[in-house]
Amino acid sequence: MVFGKLLPKDENFFAMFNDHAHHIAEGARAFMSMIQHYAQPDLREKYAAEVVAAEHAADRITAEVNRKLHRTFVTPIDREQIHGLINAMDDILDLLQDSSEVMALYNVQHLPADVERLGDISMKCCQRVKHVVSLLPELTRTQGAEAALKTCEEIDRLESDADRVMRGAMSKLFRDDIDVRELIKLKAIYEHLESISDRCEDVANLIEGIVLEHS
Protein backbone atom coordinates (compact mmCIF):
# COMPACT_ATOMS: atom_id res chain seq x y z
CA MET A 1 0.00 0.00 0.00
CA VAL A 2 2.83 2.40 0.93
CA PHE A 3 4.68 1.42 -2.26
CA GLY A 4 1.65 2.37 -4.34
CA LYS A 5 1.40 5.77 -2.66
CA LEU A 6 5.05 6.51 -3.47
CA LEU A 7 4.57 5.93 -7.19
CA PRO A 8 3.68 8.98 -9.34
CA LYS A 9 0.05 9.17 -10.40
CA ASP A 10 -0.67 9.40 -14.11
CA GLU A 11 -2.55 12.68 -14.50
CA ASN A 12 -3.02 12.27 -18.27
CA PHE A 13 -6.47 10.87 -17.57
CA PHE A 14 -7.64 14.40 -16.75
CA ALA A 15 -6.33 15.69 -20.09
CA MET A 16 -8.19 12.93 -21.92
CA PHE A 17 -11.37 13.71 -19.99
CA ASN A 18 -11.00 17.35 -21.03
CA ASP A 19 -10.53 16.41 -24.68
CA HIS A 20 -13.60 14.17 -24.56
CA ALA A 21 -15.68 16.89 -22.89
CA HIS A 22 -14.57 19.32 -25.61
CA HIS A 23 -16.03 16.96 -28.22
CA ILE A 24 -19.25 16.69 -26.19
CA ALA A 25 -19.65 20.48 -26.23
CA GLU A 26 -18.78 20.67 -29.94
CA GLY A 27 -21.19 17.86 -30.77
CA ALA A 28 -23.97 19.59 -28.84
CA ARG A 29 -23.24 22.90 -30.58
CA ALA A 30 -23.41 21.20 -33.98
CA PHE A 31 -26.60 19.37 -32.99
CA MET A 32 -28.27 22.63 -31.96
CA SER A 33 -27.16 24.26 -35.22
CA MET A 34 -28.67 21.34 -37.13
CA ILE A 35 -32.01 21.91 -35.37
CA GLN A 36 -31.88 25.66 -36.03
CA HIS A 37 -31.14 25.11 -39.74
CA TYR A 38 -33.30 22.03 -40.15
CA ALA A 39 -35.31 23.56 -43.00
CA GLN A 40 -32.11 23.91 -45.06
CA PRO A 41 -31.04 20.39 -46.17
CA ASP A 42 -27.44 21.32 -46.99
CA LEU A 43 -26.82 22.92 -43.60
CA ARG A 44 -28.75 20.15 -41.85
CA GLU A 45 -26.43 17.54 -43.37
CA LYS A 46 -23.34 19.64 -42.64
CA TYR A 47 -24.12 19.94 -38.94
CA ALA A 48 -25.25 16.32 -38.67
CA ALA A 49 -21.86 15.30 -40.09
CA GLU A 50 -20.16 17.43 -37.43
CA VAL A 51 -22.10 15.58 -34.72
CA VAL A 52 -20.88 12.26 -36.16
CA ALA A 53 -17.28 13.54 -36.32
CA ALA A 54 -17.42 14.62 -32.68
CA GLU A 55 -18.84 11.24 -31.64
CA HIS A 56 -16.11 9.34 -33.51
CA ALA A 57 -13.36 11.51 -32.01
CA ALA A 58 -14.77 10.96 -28.53
CA ASP A 59 -14.99 7.20 -29.14
CA ARG A 60 -11.25 7.12 -29.83
CA ILE A 61 -10.57 8.88 -26.53
CA THR A 62 -12.86 6.48 -24.66
CA ALA A 63 -10.99 3.52 -26.12
CA GLU A 64 -7.64 5.06 -25.19
CA VAL A 65 -8.75 5.76 -21.61
CA ASN A 66 -9.87 2.14 -21.21
CA ARG A 67 -6.58 0.88 -22.66
CA LYS A 68 -4.59 3.19 -20.43
CA LEU A 69 -6.41 1.90 -17.35
CA HIS A 70 -4.87 -1.53 -18.00
CA ARG A 71 -1.35 -0.07 -18.30
CA THR A 72 -1.38 2.36 -15.37
CA PHE A 73 -0.46 1.23 -11.86
CA VAL A 74 -1.55 4.35 -9.92
CA THR A 75 -4.47 6.44 -11.16
CA PRO A 76 -5.47 9.96 -9.96
CA ILE A 77 -8.93 8.72 -8.95
CA ASP A 78 -10.37 5.25 -8.47
CA ARG A 79 -10.24 2.98 -11.53
CA GLU A 80 -13.96 2.25 -11.40
CA GLN A 81 -14.65 5.99 -11.26
CA ILE A 82 -12.49 6.58 -14.34
CA HIS A 83 -14.18 3.76 -16.23
CA GLY A 84 -17.68 4.84 -15.19
CA LEU A 85 -17.09 8.50 -15.94
CA ILE A 86 -15.59 8.12 -19.42
CA ASN A 87 -18.34 5.72 -20.45
CA ALA A 88 -21.07 8.00 -19.05
CA MET A 89 -19.56 10.88 -21.02
CA ASP A 90 -19.48 8.73 -24.14
CA ASP A 91 -23.18 7.98 -23.72
CA ILE A 92 -23.94 11.69 -24.14
CA LEU A 93 -22.41 11.86 -27.61
CA ASP A 94 -23.96 8.55 -28.59
CA LEU A 95 -27.37 10.04 -27.84
CA LEU A 96 -26.61 13.25 -29.72
CA GLN A 97 -25.72 11.17 -32.78
CA ASP A 98 -28.71 8.85 -32.30
CA SER A 99 -31.04 11.85 -32.04
CA SER A 100 -29.79 13.39 -35.28
CA GLU A 101 -30.04 10.03 -37.05
CA VAL A 102 -33.58 9.44 -35.79
CA MET A 103 -34.69 12.71 -37.36
CA ALA A 104 -33.15 11.67 -40.69
CA LEU A 105 -34.40 8.07 -40.59
CA TYR A 106 -37.95 9.14 -39.76
CA ASN A 107 -37.83 11.73 -42.56
CA VAL A 108 -39.19 14.43 -40.28
CA GLN A 109 -39.92 17.53 -42.37
CA HIS A 110 -40.78 20.03 -39.68
CA LEU A 111 -39.55 20.34 -36.08
CA PRO A 112 -41.90 21.89 -33.49
CA ALA A 113 -40.58 24.63 -31.21
CA ASP A 114 -40.32 22.17 -28.33
CA VAL A 115 -37.54 20.33 -30.18
CA GLU A 116 -35.49 23.53 -30.23
CA ARG A 117 -36.22 24.10 -26.54
CA LEU A 118 -35.03 20.61 -25.66
CA GLY A 119 -32.02 20.99 -27.95
CA ASP A 120 -31.06 24.22 -26.21
CA ILE A 121 -31.29 22.59 -22.78
CA SER A 122 -29.19 19.68 -24.05
CA MET A 123 -26.52 22.07 -25.33
CA LYS A 124 -26.41 23.95 -22.02
CA CYS A 125 -26.11 20.66 -20.12
CA CYS A 126 -23.22 19.60 -22.34
CA GLN A 127 -21.45 22.93 -21.84
CA ARG A 128 -21.70 22.48 -18.08
CA VAL A 129 -20.41 18.92 -18.37
CA LYS A 130 -17.37 20.35 -20.15
CA HIS A 131 -16.90 22.87 -17.34
CA VAL A 132 -17.27 20.42 -14.46
CA VAL A 133 -14.89 17.94 -16.12
CA SER A 134 -12.28 20.70 -16.38
CA LEU A 135 -12.45 21.00 -12.58
CA LEU A 136 -11.47 17.37 -11.91
CA PRO A 137 -7.79 18.19 -11.16
CA GLU A 138 -8.97 20.78 -8.58
CA LEU A 139 -11.31 18.58 -6.57
CA THR A 140 -8.88 18.19 -3.67
CA ARG A 141 -9.04 21.97 -3.15
CA THR A 142 -12.05 23.46 -1.40
CA GLN A 143 -12.66 26.07 -4.11
CA GLY A 144 -12.49 23.49 -6.90
CA ALA A 145 -14.80 21.08 -5.08
CA GLU A 146 -17.36 23.82 -4.41
CA ALA A 147 -17.28 24.97 -8.03
CA ALA A 148 -17.78 21.38 -9.22
CA LEU A 149 -20.75 20.81 -6.92
CA LYS A 150 -22.33 24.09 -8.03
CA THR A 151 -22.02 23.08 -11.69
CA CYS A 152 -23.48 19.63 -10.92
CA GLU A 153 -26.46 21.38 -9.33
CA GLU A 154 -26.90 23.45 -12.49
CA ILE A 155 -26.94 20.27 -14.57
CA ASP A 156 -29.57 18.78 -12.24
CA ARG A 157 -31.76 21.88 -12.66
CA LEU A 158 -31.42 21.76 -16.43
CA GLU A 159 -32.38 18.09 -16.42
CA SER A 160 -35.53 19.02 -14.47
CA ASP A 161 -36.24 21.75 -17.05
CA ALA A 162 -35.93 19.16 -19.83
CA ASP A 163 -38.42 16.91 -18.01
CA ARG A 164 -40.93 19.75 -17.82
CA VAL A 165 -40.52 20.71 -21.47
CA MET A 166 -40.91 17.10 -22.58
CA ARG A 167 -44.05 16.59 -20.49
CA GLY A 168 -45.57 19.71 -22.02
CA ALA A 169 -44.54 18.64 -25.51
CA MET A 170 -46.01 15.17 -25.05
CA SER A 171 -49.23 16.65 -23.73
CA LYS A 172 -49.58 18.80 -26.85
CA LEU A 173 -48.86 15.83 -29.09
CA PHE A 174 -51.74 13.84 -27.67
CA ARG A 175 -54.11 16.83 -27.47
CA ASP A 176 -53.57 18.09 -31.00
CA ASP A 177 -55.18 16.45 -33.99
CA ILE A 178 -52.13 15.22 -35.89
CA ASP A 179 -51.32 12.23 -38.05
CA VAL A 180 -50.56 9.12 -35.96
CA ARG A 181 -47.31 8.49 -37.83
CA GLU A 182 -46.16 12.03 -37.09
CA LEU A 183 -47.07 11.58 -33.44
CA ILE A 184 -44.94 8.42 -33.21
CA LYS A 185 -41.97 10.15 -34.86
CA LEU A 186 -42.10 13.23 -32.63
CA LYS A 187 -42.60 11.16 -29.48
CA ALA A 188 -39.38 9.23 -30.27
CA ILE A 189 -37.49 12.47 -30.93
CA TYR A 190 -38.65 14.06 -27.68
CA GLU A 191 -37.63 10.97 -25.73
CA HIS A 192 -34.17 10.94 -27.32
CA LEU A 193 -33.65 14.64 -26.59
CA GLU A 194 -34.76 14.34 -22.98
CA SER A 195 -32.37 11.41 -22.51
CA ILE A 196 -29.39 13.62 -23.39
CA SER A 197 -29.91 15.69 -20.24
CA ASP A 198 -30.38 12.44 -18.28
CA ARG A 199 -26.94 11.25 -19.39
CA CYS A 200 -25.45 14.63 -18.46
CA GLU A 201 -26.99 14.21 -15.02
CA ASP A 202 -25.35 10.77 -14.80
CA VAL A 203 -21.98 12.45 -15.30
CA ALA A 204 -22.83 15.07 -12.68
CA ASN A 205 -23.81 12.36 -10.19
CA LEU A 206 -20.52 10.52 -10.74
CA ILE A 207 -18.50 13.68 -10.23
CA GLU A 208 -20.47 14.54 -7.11
CA GLY A 209 -19.49 11.13 -5.78
CA ILE A 210 -15.82 11.78 -6.57
CA VAL A 211 -15.99 15.17 -4.82
CA LEU A 212 -17.51 13.66 -1.68
CA GLU A 213 -14.91 10.90 -1.64
CA HIS A 214 -12.00 13.35 -1.89
CA SER A 215 -13.37 16.07 0.40
SVG drawing of the C-alpha trace seen along z (x, -y; Angstrom):
<svg xmlns="http://www.w3.org/2000/svg" viewBox="-58 -29 66 33">
<polyline fill="none" stroke="black" stroke-width="0.4" points="0.0,0.0 2.8,-2.4 4.7,-1.4 1.6,-2.4 1.4,-5.8 5.1,-6.5 4.6,-5.9 3.7,-9.0 0.0,-9.2 -0.7,-9.4 -2.6,-12.7 -3.0,-12.3 -6.5,-10.9 -7.6,-14.4 -6.3,-15.7 -8.2,-12.9 -11.4,-13.7 -11.0,-17.3 -10.5,-16.4 -13.6,-14.2 -15.7,-16.9 -14.6,-19.3 -16.0,-17.0 -19.3,-16.7 -19.6,-20.5 -18.8,-20.7 -21.2,-17.9 -24.0,-19.6 -23.2,-22.9 -23.4,-21.2 -26.6,-19.4 -28.3,-22.6 -27.2,-24.3 -28.7,-21.3 -32.0,-21.9 -31.9,-25.7 -31.1,-25.1 -33.3,-22.0 -35.3,-23.6 -32.1,-23.9 -31.0,-20.4 -27.4,-21.3 -26.8,-22.9 -28.7,-20.2 -26.4,-17.5 -23.3,-19.6 -24.1,-19.9 -25.3,-16.3 -21.9,-15.3 -20.2,-17.4 -22.1,-15.6 -20.9,-12.3 -17.3,-13.5 -17.4,-14.6 -18.8,-11.2 -16.1,-9.3 -13.4,-11.5 -14.8,-11.0 -15.0,-7.2 -11.3,-7.1 -10.6,-8.9 -12.9,-6.5 -11.0,-3.5 -7.6,-5.1 -8.8,-5.8 -9.9,-2.1 -6.6,-0.9 -4.6,-3.2 -6.4,-1.9 -4.9,1.5 -1.4,0.1 -1.4,-2.4 -0.5,-1.2 -1.5,-4.3 -4.5,-6.4 -5.5,-10.0 -8.9,-8.7 -10.4,-5.2 -10.2,-3.0 -14.0,-2.3 -14.7,-6.0 -12.5,-6.6 -14.2,-3.8 -17.7,-4.8 -17.1,-8.5 -15.6,-8.1 -18.3,-5.7 -21.1,-8.0 -19.6,-10.9 -19.5,-8.7 -23.2,-8.0 -23.9,-11.7 -22.4,-11.9 -24.0,-8.5 -27.4,-10.0 -26.6,-13.2 -25.7,-11.2 -28.7,-8.9 -31.0,-11.9 -29.8,-13.4 -30.0,-10.0 -33.6,-9.4 -34.7,-12.7 -33.2,-11.7 -34.4,-8.1 -38.0,-9.1 -37.8,-11.7 -39.2,-14.4 -39.9,-17.5 -40.8,-20.0 -39.6,-20.3 -41.9,-21.9 -40.6,-24.6 -40.3,-22.2 -37.5,-20.3 -35.5,-23.5 -36.2,-24.1 -35.0,-20.6 -32.0,-21.0 -31.1,-24.2 -31.3,-22.6 -29.2,-19.7 -26.5,-22.1 -26.4,-24.0 -26.1,-20.7 -23.2,-19.6 -21.5,-22.9 -21.7,-22.5 -20.4,-18.9 -17.4,-20.4 -16.9,-22.9 -17.3,-20.4 -14.9,-17.9 -12.3,-20.7 -12.4,-21.0 -11.5,-17.4 -7.8,-18.2 -9.0,-20.8 -11.3,-18.6 -8.9,-18.2 -9.0,-22.0 -12.1,-23.5 -12.7,-26.1 -12.5,-23.5 -14.8,-21.1 -17.4,-23.8 -17.3,-25.0 -17.8,-21.4 -20.7,-20.8 -22.3,-24.1 -22.0,-23.1 -23.5,-19.6 -26.5,-21.4 -26.9,-23.5 -26.9,-20.3 -29.6,-18.8 -31.8,-21.9 -31.4,-21.8 -32.4,-18.1 -35.5,-19.0 -36.2,-21.7 -35.9,-19.2 -38.4,-16.9 -40.9,-19.8 -40.5,-20.7 -40.9,-17.1 -44.1,-16.6 -45.6,-19.7 -44.5,-18.6 -46.0,-15.2 -49.2,-16.7 -49.6,-18.8 -48.9,-15.8 -51.7,-13.8 -54.1,-16.8 -53.6,-18.1 -55.2,-16.5 -52.1,-15.2 -51.3,-12.2 -50.6,-9.1 -47.3,-8.5 -46.2,-12.0 -47.1,-11.6 -44.9,-8.4 -42.0,-10.2 -42.1,-13.2 -42.6,-11.2 -39.4,-9.2 -37.5,-12.5 -38.7,-14.1 -37.6,-11.0 -34.2,-10.9 -33.7,-14.6 -34.8,-14.3 -32.4,-11.4 -29.4,-13.6 -29.9,-15.7 -30.4,-12.4 -26.9,-11.3 -25.4,-14.6 -27.0,-14.2 -25.4,-10.8 -22.0,-12.5 -22.8,-15.1 -23.8,-12.4 -20.5,-10.5 -18.5,-13.7 -20.5,-14.5 -19.5,-11.1 -15.8,-11.8 -16.0,-15.2 -17.5,-13.7 -14.9,-10.9 -12.0,-13.3 -13.4,-16.1"/>
</svg>
